[in-house]
Amino acid sequence: MTQTIQFRKSREMITYEALNAVITGNAFLPSISLVPLLQHRGSPANPLVAPGEQVREGQLIARGSSSDSAHIHSPIPGIIQKFKTVPQPDGSMGVVAVIRLSGAFDILGKKQEQNNWRYSSEREITGILEDKGVICTFEHPDPLVPLIRAAKKKGRPVLVVRLFDLDPTCQTDSMLAEQYFSIILEGAAIIARALDASAVLFVYSGKEKNQFTISADISSELFHKRKILFRRVEARYPSGNTGCFNEIYGAAFPDGKTGSTLFIDPVTAISVWEAVVQNKPILYRYISVSGHALKKPAFLKVRIGTPIGDVIEECGGFKADPARIIVNGLLTGTSVYDLDTPVTKYTKSLHIMDNESCPSYSVNNCIHCGRCVQVCPVSIDPYKTVANIRKGIFSPKTISDIRTCQNCGCCVIVCPSRIPMHHIISEAESRMQKGEYK
């Protein structure tokens, strides 16, 4: 099924092949799992196991080393073979624990717990989320608990739940919102309690409102006296990042009697529900797998650490020579080159492109056509910013533009020279956060 995306600030349009929104099922368990010690922005976890040790399914194998780090659990039972460095889905290199499948399962196939969180305190809930290694994948992957604490500290927080994808070609969040809306509601209610939120705002795109409404009884049971609102966004790209939500937020709360904001997506809400209600750490991710070079598109439940080569093989393998394998969307995603790249907590989609849909190209010099400026939704000059980054010129204007950039990828899509501007700006932003640039 062909879908069309129109950019927010131009008449530019692109088309892509969309999946039918049906969950295919559980992916096969990997015989070898490559579990990264860093699966979010921040610091890696410190390993608690050594080569040769037997680990259980769901066992804590690496402990978060600081407030910007999250715990890591074994997605399968097995034996720790070694630690090694492999390519990550975000294009970086990272250390993984190599686990060979072996032994009985403690969670798979067992009766699931159903804990009643309604009598749990805010501290108890945040303790569970921290213990289970839950991260937020709304825009950038970050440990969830520090975000909750920061928003709560500012006072009168509002929880905003996006019910669609940041990158519409990804499709995972939209599929989950359609098929697991009741679980997402309860996950959002759990976060709202931990946050002590004054209101909860659900934002959807391109759907009829009655698909995402809740009865007064359910609202009272889950959210008590908190204000619950539903808002629809304009179906143009980008429309799902924090910058685009400012206008919606202001319209939803015109009196201005709110404070800080915490943004989450369906993936995060489901992870929270499983952690608190079912007492499960993050062991898997739902991943949409598609592309012209793939034999059989699928929407699979995949264990963390599964090599993407195993996921592709489960979809029938390649039907044509792959030109690129893109993780997390055609607009904002990253091209990977190694089939041993593992699925992580922030992996949402795989696009397997053939030479016809993604022909080979080389990066050329800027021809100063100005199309990147015309299409930029936040009205910065993407290439001038990139040029200054390359020259090491970090003026106040350049730093402001780096922070303003939404990393939506619109500039790259229209660039005839194929300059990866949003990736360069994103990398510079990451370095600024580490204190490399002032």
C-alpha atoms as one frame of an Amber mdcrd trajectory, in Angstrom:
protein
   0.000   0.000   0.000   1.499   3.314  -1.128   1.347   6.273   1.268   2.203
   9.922   0.643   3.923  12.350   3.001   3.728  16.117   2.510   6.241  18.305
   4.318   4.991  20.939   6.713   6.809  23.893   5.142   6.754  23.203   1.403
   4.895  21.459  -1.372   7.470  18.685  -1.405   5.955  15.203  -1.212   7.399
  11.697  -0.967   5.792   8.269  -1.249   6.605   5.026   0.516   5.240   1.498
   0.827   3.250   0.998   4.047   2.610  -2.260   5.879  -0.837  -3.590   6.632
  -1.313  -3.001  10.356  -1.302  -6.636  11.482   1.038  -8.138  14.061   2.605
 -11.187  12.432   3.652 -12.786  15.729   6.703 -13.603  17.809  10.022 -13.780
  16.019  12.084 -16.933  16.511  14.322 -16.826  19.549  17.901 -16.012  18.558
  20.464 -18.763  19.080  22.986 -15.998  19.806  21.869 -12.734  21.402  24.055
  -9.608  21.216  22.883  -7.445  24.124  24.318  -3.895  24.109  25.403  -2.359
  27.417  24.233   1.046  26.155  20.754   1.257  24.612  19.944   4.949  25.039
  21.613   8.343  25.240  23.889   8.637  28.244  26.276   6.262  29.985  26.584
   2.493  29.472  25.634   0.016  32.179  28.303  -1.838  34.103  28.290  -5.620
  33.516  27.480  -7.865  36.495  28.314 -11.142  34.746  31.432 -12.704  33.287
  32.118 -15.057  30.358  31.130 -18.619  31.162  28.290 -17.702  33.546  24.758
 -19.054  33.075  22.057 -16.357  33.041  18.283 -16.605  33.347  15.677 -14.976
  31.140  15.090 -11.503  32.553  18.131 -11.584  34.836  19.911  -8.277  35.505
  23.221  -8.568  33.649  24.380  -4.921  33.703  23.557  -2.195  36.226  23.029
   1.427  35.302  26.154   3.323  36.271  24.575   6.767  36.824  21.353   8.764
  36.563  21.663   8.811  32.753  22.060   5.035  32.536  19.521   2.170  32.553
  19.728  -1.428  33.727  20.141  -4.200  31.137  18.493  -7.628  31.449  19.115
 -10.879  29.614  16.433 -11.381  26.920  17.029 -15.144  26.837  18.388 -17.853
  29.130  21.903 -18.852  28.174  25.612 -18.690  28.719  27.680 -15.525  28.520
  30.262 -16.302  25.868  32.154 -13.018  25.752  31.923  -9.250  25.452  32.761
  -7.680  22.105  32.284  -4.468  20.118  29.789  -4.449  17.250  27.932  -1.816
  15.156  24.805  -0.390  16.801  21.504   0.636  15.116  22.320   4.331  15.624
  25.529   3.986  13.595  27.904   3.936  16.571  30.059   1.083  17.842  29.217
  -0.437  21.207  30.037  -3.262  23.577  27.590  -6.172  23.684  27.248  -9.234
  25.882  27.203 -12.307  23.626  24.703 -14.827  25.061  24.274 -18.321  23.628
  20.724 -19.675  24.066  20.664 -22.438  26.677  18.405 -23.515  29.550  14.777
 -23.101  30.622  12.667 -19.955  30.333  11.428 -18.151  33.440   8.961 -15.814
  31.667   8.132 -17.169  28.198   5.180 -19.553  28.342   4.501 -18.874  32.038
   1.360 -17.341  33.505   1.752 -13.571  33.488   1.488 -11.582  36.695  -1.296
  -9.004  37.013  -0.226  -6.600  39.737  -2.611  -3.885  40.918  -0.626  -0.663
  40.689  -3.482   1.564  41.892  -2.392   1.199  45.498   1.291   1.739  44.756
   2.959   4.981  45.739   4.710   7.258  43.275   8.066   6.176  44.701   7.207
   2.484  44.358   6.282   2.918  40.683   9.442   4.852  39.809  11.456   2.216
  41.667   9.938  -0.520  39.494  10.553   1.435  36.278  14.168   2.013  37.279
  14.644  -1.627  38.266  13.224  -2.887  34.944  15.393  -0.591  32.820  12.517
   1.247  31.116  13.498   3.961  28.636  11.475   6.606  26.800  11.619   6.432
  22.985   9.455   9.478  22.196  12.126  11.418  20.316  15.519  10.343  21.613
  16.062   7.202  23.705  16.506   8.261  27.332  16.052   6.494  30.701  12.459
   7.226  31.745  12.783   7.736  35.504  15.120  10.776  35.311  12.621  12.379
  32.901   9.801  11.753  35.384  11.786  13.212  38.259  12.851  16.276  36.283
   9.281  17.035  35.150   7.891  16.442  38.628  10.465  18.739  40.212   9.305
  21.678  38.079   5.724  21.322  39.338   2.235  20.834  37.845   3.456  18.404
  35.163   1.399  17.336  32.154   1.817  13.962  30.433   1.585  14.094  26.623
   1.071  10.798  24.774   1.746  10.703  21.031  -0.344   7.983  19.320   1.499
   8.016  15.992   5.052   7.771  14.693   7.701  10.461  14.834   8.785   9.203
  11.386   5.606   8.121   9.540   7.516   5.544   7.475   8.340   3.696  10.687
   4.670   2.731  11.403   5.343   0.914  14.685   3.805   3.431  17.102   0.713
   3.840  14.905   0.211   0.074  14.727   0.602  -0.318  18.479  -1.824   2.541
  19.147  -4.459   0.850  17.006  -4.002  -2.646  18.404  -3.027  -2.070  22.043
  -4.832   1.146  22.917  -6.199  -0.171  26.237  -2.705  -1.192  27.389  -1.297
   2.175  26.284  -4.026   3.905  28.283  -3.131   1.991  31.424   0.594   2.518
  30.846  -0.054   6.250  30.513  -2.138   6.180  33.701   0.734   4.509  35.571
   3.166   7.200  34.417   0.631   9.911  35.274   0.467   8.545  38.809   4.255
   8.360  39.170   4.472  11.885  37.754   1.530  13.171  39.794   0.384  14.733
  36.525  -2.232  17.465  36.574  -3.489  16.438  33.114  -2.930  13.895  30.345
  -3.042  14.925  26.676  -3.375  12.269  23.952  -2.352  13.440  20.471  -3.338
  11.498  17.344  -2.979  12.011  13.596  -5.187  11.230  10.620  -7.698   9.117
  12.531 -11.287   9.543  13.583 -11.516  10.769  17.153 -13.874   8.021  18.316
 -11.097   5.487  17.742  -9.128   6.999  20.597 -11.761   8.040  23.129 -12.402
   6.529  26.547 -15.532   6.277  28.636 -16.024   8.306  31.806 -15.885   5.119
  33.898 -12.517   4.035  32.476 -11.181   7.573  32.745 -12.191   7.736  36.401
 -10.800   4.276  37.152  -7.419   4.862  35.502  -6.816   8.588  35.820  -9.075
   9.551  38.766  -9.616  13.332  38.731  -6.898  14.188  36.242  -7.924  16.189
  33.191  -7.944  14.006  30.049  -7.806  15.585  26.578  -7.575  14.290  22.991
  -6.221  16.449  20.169  -5.629  15.789  16.470  -2.560  17.118  14.643  -2.159
  18.265  11.081  -1.158  15.355   8.839   2.027  16.971   7.560   5.603  16.115
   8.342   7.035  16.722  10.878   4.163  16.727  13.335   5.246  14.402  16.129
   8.213  16.003  17.883   8.284  18.261  20.923   8.625  21.392  18.808   5.472
  20.593  16.838   3.546  19.876  20.048   4.023  23.351  21.523   1.148  24.775
  19.487  -1.140  21.859  20.361  -0.194  22.120  24.018  -0.985  25.836  24.120
  -4.385  25.291  22.488  -5.238  22.464  24.890  -4.356  24.525  27.966  -5.136
  28.149  27.064  -5.265  29.245  30.698  -1.573  28.497  31.067  -2.117  26.805
  34.440   0.279  23.967  33.757   3.948  23.435  34.341   6.448  20.999  32.916
   5.733  18.388  30.271   6.705  14.746  29.836   6.302  13.298  26.336   5.910
   9.559  25.720   5.006   7.263  22.818   3.094   3.935  22.635   6.303   1.893
  22.919   7.121   3.605  26.213   3.578   3.213  27.576   3.553  -0.521  26.791
   6.978  -0.983  28.411   5.715   0.754  31.555   2.590  -1.435  31.671   4.635
  -4.622  31.337   7.144  -3.494  33.970   4.563  -2.518  36.590   1.619  -4.826
  35.878   3.476  -7.918  34.659   6.764  -7.390  36.536   8.772  -7.793  33.304
  11.919  -5.945  32.226  12.360  -4.889  28.615  13.054  -8.149  26.787  11.721
  -7.429  23.295  10.529  -4.793  20.856   7.789  -4.689  18.223   9.467  -4.015
  14.871   7.979  -3.310  11.446  10.086  -4.910   8.710   9.503  -3.925   5.080
  11.189  -2.835   1.861  11.417  -3.763  -1.799  14.400  -6.084  -1.264  12.529
  -8.147   1.361  10.546 -11.242   0.453   7.830 -10.958   3.096   7.050  -7.799
   5.120   6.176  -8.410   8.749   5.418  -6.759  12.083   7.238  -8.890  14.629
   7.813  -9.129  18.362  11.611  -9.460  18.471  13.873 -10.191  21.434  16.445
  -7.538  22.360  19.869  -8.548  21.066  18.560 -10.421  18.031  20.858  -9.735
  15.049  18.939  -7.959  12.287  20.138 -10.689   9.905  18.002 -13.169  11.869
  14.990 -10.842  11.581  15.458 -10.553   7.817  15.835 -14.327   7.499  12.533
 -14.804   9.321  10.909 -12.577   6.704  12.087 -14.920   3.944  15.409 -13.223
   3.368  16.278 -10.985   0.433  14.413 -11.222  -2.862  16.868  -8.765  -4.449
  20.294  -7.439  -3.619  19.854  -4.934  -0.786  21.067  -1.417  -1.509  20.570
  -0.221   2.072  19.211  -1.420   5.398  17.709   1.507   7.262  16.807   1.424
  10.949  13.999   3.561  12.431  12.467   5.159   9.383  13.340   6.422   5.918
  13.247  10.081   6.984  15.135  10.082  10.282  16.723   6.629  10.369  20.272
   5.355  10.082  21.736   3.123   7.388  23.512   0.050   8.797  25.886  -2.256
   6.984  26.345  -5.252   9.318  23.732  -8.017   9.656  25.044  -8.646  13.177
  23.745  -5.233  14.260  21.475  -6.085  17.224  17.909  -5.069  17.970  17.927
  -2.664  20.924  15.405  -0.951  23.190  15.203   1.936  20.712  14.776  -0.150
  17.524  11.363   0.302  15.898  11.667  -0.554  12.204  13.814  -2.020   9.448
  13.577  -0.977   5.797  15.359  -3.254   3.330  15.812  -1.189   0.176  16.735
  -2.482  -3.289  18.712  -0.631  -5.951  15.583   0.587  -7.725  13.928   2.132
  -4.658  17.238   3.364  -3.232  19.806   3.728  -6.041  23.479   4.092  -5.279
  24.627   7.663  -4.894  27.617   9.636  -3.700  27.713  12.752  -1.543  28.654
  15.818  -3.584  29.456  19.439  -2.793  26.624  21.834  -2.021  25.270  23.558
  -5.149  23.582  26.304  -3.075  20.119  25.581  -4.457  18.445  26.632  -1.194
  15.972  23.744  -1.075  17.062  22.734   2.422  16.239  26.248   3.681  12.855
  26.230   1.935  11.801  22.928   3.485  13.193  23.391   7.026  10.222  23.522
   9.453  12.160  25.605  12.008  13.588  28.072   9.458  17.295  27.521  10.006
  19.880  27.247   7.221  20.832  23.554   7.481  23.836  23.635   5.161  25.307
  26.826   6.638  25.029  25.170  10.053  26.769  22.052   8.705  29.487  24.142
   7.064  30.193  25.910  10.367  30.309  22.566  12.209  32.838  21.233   9.692
  34.967  24.367  10.077  34.748  24.261  13.868  32.954  27.616  14.000  30.592
  27.355  16.995  29.234  30.866  17.215  26.157  31.595  19.355  24.070  31.506
  16.150  25.454  28.106  15.106  24.885  26.643  18.592  21.337  28.035  18.613
  20.610  26.472  15.200  22.036  23.116  16.321  19.700  23.154  19.322  16.761
  24.351  17.231  17.121  21.594  14.613  14.435  18.921  14.994  16.455  16.254
  13.142  13.421  15.603  10.939  15.502  14.856   7.840  13.488  17.068   5.462
  16.672  18.809   4.306  18.353  15.531   3.397  15.339  14.238   1.467  15.341
  17.259  -0.868  19.117  17.771  -1.114  20.345  17.000  -4.681  23.902  16.625
  -3.323  22.784  14.018  -0.756  24.595  15.748   2.137  23.547  14.057   5.436
  22.878  17.374   7.132  20.579  16.279   9.940  22.953  13.485  10.966  25.872
  15.930  11.115  23.834  18.397  13.171  22.575  15.619  15.452  26.133  14.419
  16.075  27.188  17.979  16.930  24.284  18.235  19.370  25.378  15.020  21.073
  28.896  16.389  21.441  27.538  19.613  22.917  25.652  17.585  25.521  28.921
  15.887  26.452  30.533  19.286  26.944  32.799  19.141  23.894  31.342  22.380
  22.486  30.292  25.391  24.537
